[in-house]
Amino acid sequence: WKSQTAIDAHNASAHFQEFAKKLGGKADLDVSILKQKF
């Protein structure tokens, strides 16, 4: 993702919310965000 704003928009999207809902505790949903520094 190009920015935190893009990540936030994706996480709020209908398809991502539906995916998270379908997990229903069947798996841990933990996302780590790594940033590369030059």
MARDRENDREN-867109 format. One record per atom (N, C-alpha, C): residue in one letter; x, y, z. Coordinates in steps of 0.02 Angstrom, whole numbers, always signed. Example, Ala and Ser with C-alpha at 12.3 -4.5 7.8 and 13.67 -1.06 7.14 Angstrom:
+----+--------+--------+--------+
! aa !     c1 !     c2 !     c3 !
+----+--------+--------+--------+
!  a !   +660 !   -284 !   +390 !
!  a !   +615 !   -225 !   +390 !
!  a !   +660 !   -165 !   +390 !
!  s !   +642 !   -112 !   +354 !
!  s !   +684 !    -53 !   +357 !
!  s !   +645 !     +2 !   +394 !
+----+--------+--------+--------+
//
This chain:
+----+--------+--------+--------+
! aa !     c1 !     c2 !     c3 !
+----+--------+--------+--------+
!  w !    +42 !    -59 !     +0 !
!  w !     +0 !     +0 !     +0 !
!  w !    +44 !    +62 !     +0 !
!  k !    +20 !   +114 !    -32 !
!  k !    +60 !   +174 !    -39 !
!  k !    +57 !   +220 !    +22 !
!  s !     +6 !   +212 !    +63 !
!  s !     +0 !   +256 !   +121 !
!  s !    -45 !   +224 !   +174 !
!  q !    -43 !   +252 !   +234 !
!  q !    -87 !   +228 !   +287 !
!  q !   -160 !   +242 !   +269 !
!  t !   -171 !   +297 !   +233 !
!  t !   -239 !   +314 !   +211 !
!  t !   -266 !   +260 !   +165 !
!  a !   -224 !   +234 !   +120 !
!  a !   -245 !   +180 !    +75 !
!  a !   -261 !   +116 !   +114 !
!  i !   -220 !   +101 !   +164 !
!  i !   -232 !    +42 !   +206 !
!  i !   -298 !    +50 !   +243 !
!  d !   -309 !   +108 !   +272 !
!  d !   -370 !   +121 !   +309 !
!  d !   -432 !   +115 !   +265 !
!  a !   -427 !   +140 !   +203 !
!  a !   -483 !   +136 !   +156 !
!  a !   -497 !    +63 !   +139 !
!  h !   -445 !    +24 !   +128 !
!  h !   -455 !    -47 !   +112 !
!  h !   -487 !    -83 !   +171 !
!  n !   -461 !    -70 !   +231 !
!  n !   -488 !   -104 !   +290 !
!  n !   -561 !    -86 !   +303 !
!  a !   -582 !    -29 !   +280 !
!  a !   -652 !     -7 !   +289 !
!  a !   -697 !    -29 !   +232 !
!  s !   -667 !    -58 !   +179 !
!  s !   -706 !    -77 !   +120 !
!  s !   -753 !   -135 !   +136 !
!  a !   -807 !   -138 !    +97 !
!  a !   -857 !   -190 !   +108 !
!  a !   -828 !   -260 !   +101 !
!  h !   -786 !   -271 !    +51 !
!  h !   -760 !   -339 !    +41 !
!  h !   -714 !   -360 !    +97 !
!  f !   -675 !   -314 !   +125 !
!  f !   -631 !   -331 !   +181 !
!  f !   -671 !   -343 !   +244 !
!  q !   -721 !   -302 !   +256 !
!  q !   -764 !   -311 !   +315 !
!  q !   -801 !   -378 !   +311 !
!  e !   -824 !   -397 !   +252 !
!  e !   -857 !   -461 !   +243 !
!  e !   -809 !   -519 !   +256 !
!  f !   -748 !   -513 !   +232 !
!  f !   -696 !   -563 !   +244 !
!  f !   -684 !   -572 !   +319 !
!  a !   -675 !   -516 !   +354 !
!  a !   -662 !   -519 !   +426 !
!  a !   -721 !   -549 !   +463 !
!  k !   -782 !   -533 !   +441 !
!  k !   -842 !   -560 !   +472 !
!  k !   -847 !   -635 !   +463 !
!  k !   -829 !   -659 !   +403 !
!  k !   -833 !   -731 !   +388 !
!  k !   -781 !   -771 !   +427 !
!  l !   -727 !   -739 !   +447 !
!  l !   -678 !   -774 !   +489 !
!  l !   -710 !   -795 !   +555 !
!  g !   -752 !   -752 !   +581 !
!  g !   -791 !   -768 !   +640 !
!  g !   -753 !   -803 !   +696 !
!  g !   -691 !   -783 !   +709 !
!  g !   -652 !   -814 !   +763 !
!  g !   -618 !   -879 !   +743 !
!  k !   -625 !   -899 !   +680 !
!  k !   -594 !   -961 !   +656 !
!  k !   -519 !   -954 !   +649 !
!  a !   -496 !   -893 !   +642 !
!  a !   -424 !   -879 !   +635 !
!  a !   -411 !   -810 !   +663 !
!  d !   -350 !   -800 !   +686 !
!  d !   -331 !   -734 !   +709 !
!  d !   -317 !   -690 !   +649 !
!  l !   -344 !   -630 !   +651 !
!  l !   -332 !   -582 !   +598 !
!  l !   -287 !   -528 !   +627 !
!  d !   -223 !   -534 !   +612 !
!  d !   -173 !   -487 !   +638 !
!  d !   -130 !   -465 !   +580 !
!  v !   -130 !   -401 !   +566 !
!  v !    -92 !   -374 !   +510 !
!  v !    -35 !   -331 !   +537 !
!  s !    +25 !   -347 !   +514 !
!  s !    +83 !   -307 !   +533 !
!  s !   +102 !   -262 !   +475 !
!  i !   +113 !   -199 !   +489 !
!  i !   +132 !   -151 !   +438 !
!  i !   +206 !   -136 !   +446 !
!  l !   +244 !   -151 !   +395 !
!  l !   +315 !   -139 !   +395 !
!  l !   +330 !    -81 !   +347 !
!  k !   +373 !    -37 !   +367 !
!  k !   +391 !    +20 !   +325 !
!  k !   +466 !    +17 !   +312 !
!  q !   +483 !    +23 !   +249 !
!  q !   +553 !    +22 !   +228 !
!  q !   +580 !    +93 !   +230 !
!  k !   +637 !   +101 !   +261 !
!  k !   +670 !   +166 !   +263 !
!  k !   +732 !   +164 !   +220 !
!  f !   +743 !   +217 !   +184 !
!  f !   +802 !   +222 !   +141 !
!  f !   +850 !   +272 !   +170 !
+----+--------+--------+--------+
//
